Amino acid sequence: MPVSDFPENPFVLNADDLARLDAIREALLDPSPRRIGRLDQWGLADTYETSAEIAEYRELSIAMSDGTMIDASLSVPRNLAPGQTCPAVVLPAPLINIGHRAYLGMFPRLLQGGYIVLAYSQRGLAASGGEIHVAGPQDVADATELTNWLVQNEGVDSNRIGFFGSSYGAGTSLLAAANDQRIKVVAGTSAWGDLFASLYENGTRHLKAFEALVELFKEERCSKEFRGVIEKIRNNTIDDEVREFARVRSPREYLRSYNDAGTPILLTTAWHETIFSVPAVVDLFTKLTSPKSLLVQVGDHGNGELAGLAGLFAKPTEMAYRWLDYHLGGHAGDGREPRFGVRSEYMHNLLSDLFHDSWEDYVLPRRRFHLTGPVAGRRDAQLAEGQPQSGWSRAVKATGRDTEVVVAPKLVQTGLAERMGLPHVYKTDGIDRELAAIWTTAPLTRRMRVQGDLELRVTVKPRAMDATIVAYLLDCDPVTGKAQIISNAPYTLTDQQAGQVTTVTFPLQPAHYVLAEGRVLQLVIDTHDQFFADANSVPTSLEITSPEGAESYLDIPLGPLD
């Protein structure tokens, strides 16, 4: 599949995928030889014949207390002995037009693992009635009602209930668990930790990702409250209503609930996640005191678990099976105990697999690289260790146009290409130095790794009241000028006096990246990226400076590759 053909929604399925899911659904509903035999073309006949023999699958609509009908499917083991009970897993749907049917590929493992499985589409999504509330209090109440309904079914062990979800389903699962202590364990892939941080990073709206989500939700199906928030975000009216809307939908707000209940939580994310904030997921993970595990992979939102949702091997779903088995007593996984702590891949090696007990153990100590002033005869300034450098100034024009470097040329697609070993290549030699300021290290004398959290401090002097800068850290070949992105972050200043000098310190996205000998690190700062809504009044300009006592620097968790 050519990179250009990748869908921007990681859960959009091609015609063959849809045909396969339709055939699986029909075989589960009617496990006749003809229906099962149709699965032979995908090599799935034996798998689903076994599933049909051990469990009954049915689709149903479940009425909520307000009359809203929730589209769902339920699988229960056949021939349970009197009084026999099983663990149960509830699967709220990812953001996809087929809703809970996106999980059909996982059913055989879960059913053969001894689980009762309830999958459902949240209200307003796919075939469910009602309006989209974005994992709000109404969706949390629905999850509680669905759990009430589930435990009334014969064979369900009410003390062994877990939730698994991907993306929208992950957020729903985490928020449901904060409200209902009957949920004993959660596994959330491509999860979010803080919805506000995902929408509004360092005062900067993630407008492209936001509009992509709105398109997937289908605006006409959204609640009145959500439609109001959509318009406010579009108009940059980030008021208390928007903040409260995001707060109650942020798992990070419910840490006390998870910790008091000791809820085991598995989270997965990606280094170049463009939908939800990676630092917020890391922060949620680090502040959990309950049993916890974090997986960070190469790629973007939803990339890592796609194969697993289809029933194939994928780290996120394999980890989820082990996690559920360990805490609920099933046997869907490979029989091994889950690993607690941090598991990661480094860019761009999918075969890499590293384990650390905690995020603190995982990150490398940060080394401070100072931003220096222009040097005669050199196109770019230096990024160097040693003494702080003050007294210089770099002018950058804001024209509303992207430079060569952007966060991701395409949402999700760029990350999928990374997972195929095809990271996007930026030609930094072609960057207009009037539109960006660039600092470069000396060539590395050995292989190195960036591993952990990064922090940038710069002083900005805009000519207008509002200004946005975007910072990128790149891995560059000094011979060819070709580079790949390591990390990035925006920062927006508002309500400034024209010409006022403001020093800002902010984190870049965490990273795990291996650098070859001879490469250089490049810091690029410009004023526009298609991914963000910038606040610059174009045409204008700003200065990046380094006053004494507040010298500009970039802290990088950099160490040798052992």
Secondary structure, DSSP 8 states (H G I E B T S, - for coil): --GGG--SSTT---HHHHHHHHHHHHHHHS--HHHHHHGGGGT-HHHHHHHHHHEEEEEEEEE-TTS-EEEEEEEEESS--TT--EEEEEEE--SSTTGGGGGGGGHHHHHHTT-EEEEE--TTSTT--S-B-SS-HHHHHHHHHHHHHHHTSTTEEEEEEEEEEETHHHHHHHHHHHH-TTEEEEEEET--S-HHHHHEETTEE-HHHHHHHHHHH-GGGB-HHHHHHHHHHHTT---HHHHHHHHTT-GGGGHHHHHHHT--EEEEEETT-SSS-HHHHHHHHHH--SSEEEEEESSSTTTTTHHHHTTS--HHHHHHHHHHHHHH----S-S-----EEEEEEBTEEEEEEEESSHHHHS--EEEEEE----TT-SSEEEESSS---S-EEEEEE-S---S--S-SSTTHHHHHHHTT----EEGGGS-TTTEEEEE----SS-EEEEEEEEEEEEEEESSS-EEEEEEEEEE-TTT-EEEEEEEEEEEE-S--TT--EEEEEEEEEEEEEE-TT-EEEEEEES--TTSB----SSEEEEEE--TTS--EEEEEEEE--
